[in-house]
Amino acid sequence: MPKTLNPPAAAAFSLLLLLCASLPLPAQATALPPTAPDSTLFTSYFFGSNFQDVTWIVCGSTQQSSGCFGAGGLGPFGKVGAMIEGNPLVSGNTVTRAIFVVDCNSANNGVELYGYKKVDVVTATTDTITVTLIKQIALPLTGGSTAACSMVANNQLLFIASDQGGGGVVELKKSNFNVTQLGAFAPPITLTVDQYGYVTVTSGSFGNDNGSFEQFNPQGQGVQDGGGTWFMLGTQTGVSIANLPPAATQGPPNLSDRLKVSPIKKQ
């Protein structure tokens, strides 16, 4: 016959089962995201004469080798005004990303955007790189030999500005190169973006009551605007006053029409 627990032992056993049932299971280990196959490689760029062409070179290491694995050129352009890379897309050992180049002095004082596709195929011993022009589009902006252009990006959009022709800013969708003109902004124009993709277009000098700003969410919709030279900070590139329009001392912003909380306190 099966052995029967006496009442005190049975009660203790039942209590043990109850405690075990109520204990949380140990947390399962979270898998780390896979390392991109080109994470130990880097691409450097340098300009040719008068910013009319760009050379790229890929160096670093693979599992079994190190050095520089390829180089090539972009252009010619009238004058490169701004450049930026797109987010990488990883498939197996292949990494694809975009390179966007703004030509600030194209034909007839125009501004053009060039979109390139850069593909890295990484093996244990080498990286095979190809860069292909996939799109060239004229932007509704005024350029020229003395024009200054700027560009910022988030995951979906590019924001591109020129200081010529009274100033102007366009918003371009990366997926299909559709362009939206955001209107005229008095130069100098400063573009800044934060880590979540919110963008501020600042118009005018950085000081006193001069200037104005307009802010856009990651989808490109306007969310706030007003007077003053507001800007945003990201997590990788600092905003330097060397790149901002000179101005007198910045006056305190008027927040009464915007914030619904108590006034900001300085830290």
C-alpha positions as CSV (number, residue, x, y, z in Angstrom):
1,M,0.0,0.0,0.0
2,P,1.2,3.5,-0.7
3,K,2.6,5.2,2.3
4,T,0.3,7.9,3.8
5,L,1.7,11.1,5.3
6,N,0.6,11.8,8.9
7,P,-1.5,15.0,9.3
8,P,1.4,17.3,10.4
9,A,3.6,16.1,7.6
10,A,0.8,16.4,5.0
11,A,0.1,20.0,6.1
12,A,3.8,20.9,5.8
13,F,4.0,19.3,2.4
14,S,0.9,21.2,1.2
15,L,2.4,24.4,2.5
16,L,5.7,23.7,0.6
17,L,3.8,23.1,-2.6
18,L,1.9,26.4,-2.1
19,L,5.1,28.3,-1.6
20,C,6.7,26.9,-4.6
21,A,3.7,27.7,-6.8
22,S,3.8,31.3,-5.6
23,L,7.5,31.9,-6.3
24,P,8.2,33.8,-9.5
25,L,10.0,31.9,-12.2
26,P,13.6,33.0,-12.8
27,A,13.8,35.6,-15.6
28,Q,14.8,34.2,-18.9
29,A,18.0,35.7,-20.3
30,T,17.3,38.3,-23.0
31,A,19.1,37.6,-26.2
32,L,21.4,40.4,-27.2
33,P,20.7,41.9,-30.7
34,P,23.0,40.4,-33.3
35,T,26.1,42.4,-34.0
36,A,26.1,44.0,-37.5
37,P,28.6,42.4,-39.8
38,D,30.2,45.8,-40.5
39,S,30.4,46.9,-36.9
40,T,34.2,46.7,-36.9
41,L,34.5,48.7,-40.2
42,F,34.2,52.4,-40.8
43,T,33.8,54.7,-43.8
44,S,35.8,57.9,-44.1
45,Y,35.2,60.7,-46.6
46,F,37.2,63.6,-47.9
47,F,36.6,66.4,-50.4
48,G,38.3,67.2,-53.6
49,S,39.1,70.6,-54.9
50,N,36.4,73.3,-54.3
51,F,34.1,70.6,-52.7
52,Q,33.2,69.3,-56.2
53,D,33.8,65.6,-55.5
54,V,34.0,63.3,-52.6
55,T,36.2,60.2,-52.0
56,W,35.1,57.4,-49.6
57,I,37.3,54.7,-48.2
58,V,36.3,51.7,-46.0
59,C,38.8,50.5,-43.4
60,G,38.8,48.4,-40.2
61,S,38.9,44.7,-39.5
62,T,37.0,41.5,-40.3
63,Q,37.3,38.2,-38.4
64,Q,40.6,37.3,-40.1
65,S,42.0,40.5,-41.6
66,S,42.4,44.2,-41.1
67,G,43.3,47.2,-43.3
68,C,41.4,49.1,-45.9
69,F,39.1,47.1,-48.2
70,G,37.8,49.5,-50.8
71,A,37.5,53.1,-52.0
72,G,35.6,55.1,-54.6
73,G,34.3,58.5,-55.5
74,L,31.1,60.5,-55.6
75,G,30.4,63.3,-58.0
76,P,31.3,65.6,-59.7
77,F,29.1,68.2,-58.1
78,G,28.9,72.0,-58.4
79,K,29.6,72.3,-54.7
80,V,28.7,69.9,-51.9
81,G,26.7,71.7,-49.3
82,A,25.8,68.8,-46.9
83,M,26.1,65.0,-46.6
84,I,24.5,62.4,-44.4
85,E,24.2,58.6,-44.2
86,G,21.0,56.7,-43.7
87,N,20.3,54.0,-41.2
88,P,21.8,50.6,-42.0
89,L,19.7,47.6,-43.2
90,V,21.2,44.3,-42.3
91,S,20.4,41.0,-44.1
92,G,22.8,38.1,-43.3
93,N,26.3,39.4,-44.0
94,T,25.1,42.3,-46.2
95,V,24.6,45.8,-44.9
96,T,22.8,48.4,-47.1
97,R,22.6,52.1,-46.3
98,A,22.0,55.3,-48.2
99,I,24.3,58.3,-48.7
100,F,22.6,61.6,-49.3
101,V,24.5,64.5,-50.9
102,V,23.2,68.0,-51.3
103,D,24.7,69.9,-54.3
104,C,24.3,73.5,-53.4
105,N,25.6,74.9,-56.8
106,S,24.0,72.8,-59.5
107,A,23.0,74.1,-62.9
108,N,21.3,77.6,-63.1
109,N,22.0,78.3,-59.4
110,G,19.9,75.3,-58.3
111,V,20.1,72.8,-55.5
112,E,20.0,69.1,-56.1
113,L,19.9,66.0,-53.9
114,Y,21.8,62.9,-54.8
115,G,20.8,59.6,-53.2
116,Y,23.4,56.7,-53.3
117,K,23.0,53.1,-52.2
118,K,26.1,51.7,-50.4
119,V,26.3,48.0,-49.9
120,D,28.9,46.2,-47.8
121,V,29.1,42.4,-48.2
122,V,31.3,41.3,-45.3
123,T,33.0,37.9,-45.0
124,A,35.6,36.5,-42.6
125,T,38.4,37.9,-44.8
126,T,37.1,41.0,-46.6
127,D,34.5,43.6,-47.3
128,T,33.2,44.0,-50.8
129,I,31.7,47.5,-51.3
130,T,29.6,48.9,-54.0
131,V,28.2,52.5,-54.2
132,T,25.5,53.2,-56.8
133,L,23.6,56.4,-57.6
134,I,19.9,55.6,-57.4
135,K,18.3,59.1,-57.4
136,Q,19.1,62.6,-58.5
137,I,16.4,65.2,-57.8
138,A,16.2,69.0,-58.2
139,L,14.9,70.7,-55.0
140,P,12.8,73.9,-55.0
141,L,15.6,75.9,-53.4
142,T,18.0,78.5,-54.7
143,G,21.7,77.7,-54.7
144,G,24.8,79.2,-56.2
145,S,28.6,79.4,-55.8
146,T,28.3,81.3,-52.5
147,A,25.3,79.3,-51.2
148,A,25.4,77.6,-47.8
149,C,23.2,74.5,-47.5
150,S,22.5,72.4,-44.4
151,M,20.7,69.1,-43.7
152,V,19.5,67.0,-40.8
153,A,17.6,63.7,-40.8
154,N,15.5,61.4,-38.8
155,N,14.4,57.8,-39.6
156,Q,11.9,58.9,-42.2
157,L,12.8,62.4,-43.5
158,L,15.5,64.8,-44.6
159,F,15.2,68.5,-43.9
160,I,17.4,70.6,-46.2
161,A,17.9,74.3,-46.2
162,S,19.6,77.0,-48.4
163,D,20.5,80.5,-47.4
164,Q,20.0,81.9,-50.9
165,G,16.9,83.5,-52.5
166,G,15.5,84.7,-49.2
167,G,16.1,81.3,-47.6
168,G,14.1,78.1,-47.8
169,V,13.6,74.7,-46.3
170,V,12.3,71.5,-47.8
171,E,11.2,68.2,-46.2
172,L,12.0,65.1,-48.2
173,K,10.7,61.6,-47.5
174,K,13.5,59.0,-47.8
175,S,11.3,56.2,-49.0
176,N,10.1,57.8,-52.2
177,F,11.9,61.2,-52.4
178,N,8.7,63.1,-52.2
179,V,9.4,66.8,-51.4
180,T,7.4,69.2,-49.3
181,Q,8.3,72.9,-49.3
182,L,8.1,74.3,-45.8
183,G,8.1,77.9,-46.9
184,A,10.6,80.8,-46.7
185,F,12.7,81.2,-43.6
186,A,14.9,84.3,-43.3
187,P,18.6,83.3,-43.4
188,P,20.7,82.4,-41.6
189,I,18.9,79.1,-41.1
190,T,19.9,76.5,-38.5
191,L,18.6,72.9,-38.5
192,T,18.9,70.8,-35.3
193,V,17.4,67.4,-34.4
194,D,17.0,65.3,-31.3
195,Q,17.4,61.5,-30.7
196,Y,13.7,60.8,-31.3
197,G,13.6,62.6,-34.7
198,Y,12.0,65.9,-33.7
199,V,13.4,68.8,-35.8
200,T,13.8,72.5,-35.1
201,V,14.2,75.0,-38.0
202,T,15.6,78.2,-36.5
203,S,15.5,81.4,-38.6
204,G,17.6,84.4,-37.9
205,S,20.4,85.4,-35.5
206,F,20.8,83.8,-32.1
207,G,20.2,86.7,-29.8
208,N,17.8,89.2,-28.2
209,D,14.3,89.2,-29.9
210,N,15.7,88.3,-33.3
211,G,14.8,85.1,-35.0
212,S,12.0,82.6,-34.9
213,F,11.6,78.8,-35.0
214,E,9.3,76.1,-36.1
215,Q,9.4,72.5,-34.8
216,F,8.3,69.2,-36.5
217,N,7.6,65.8,-35.2
218,P,9.3,62.6,-36.6
219,Q,6.5,62.3,-39.2
220,G,7.2,65.9,-40.4
221,Q,4.1,67.5,-39.0
222,G,4.5,71.0,-37.4
223,V,4.1,70.8,-33.6
224,Q,5.2,74.3,-32.4
225,D,6.5,77.6,-33.6
226,G,7.2,81.1,-32.3
227,G,9.7,83.8,-31.7
228,G,13.2,83.2,-30.5
229,T,16.1,81.1,-31.5
230,W,15.3,77.7,-30.1
231,F,17.3,74.6,-31.0
232,M,17.6,70.9,-30.1
233,L,20.4,68.6,-29.0
234,G,21.1,65.1,-30.2
235,T,23.2,62.4,-28.6
236,Q,26.1,62.2,-31.1
237,T,27.0,65.6,-32.5
238,G,27.1,68.7,-30.3
239,V,25.7,72.0,-31.3
240,S,28.7,74.4,-31.6
241,I,28.4,78.1,-31.4
242,A,31.1,78.1,-34.1
243,N,28.4,77.0,-36.5
244,L,25.7,79.4,-35.3
245,P,25.0,82.9,-36.6
246,P,26.7,85.5,-34.3
247,A,24.5,87.6,-32.1
248,A,24.1,89.5,-28.9
249,T,23.1,88.0,-25.6
250,Q,20.1,85.7,-25.9
251,G,17.1,87.1,-24.2
252,P,14.8,85.0,-22.0
253,P,12.1,83.2,-24.0
254,N,8.4,84.0,-23.5
255,L,6.9,80.7,-22.5
256,S,3.5,81.9,-21.4
257,D,1.7,80.9,-24.6
258,R,3.3,77.4,-24.9
259,L,3.9,75.6,-21.6
260,K,1.0,74.4,-19.4
261,V,3.2,73.8,-16.4
262,S,5.2,75.9,-13.9
263,P,8.0,78.1,-15.3
264,I,11.2,76.5,-16.1
265,K,13.8,76.6,-13.4
266,K,17.5,76.9,-14.2
267,Q,19.6,74.0,-12.9
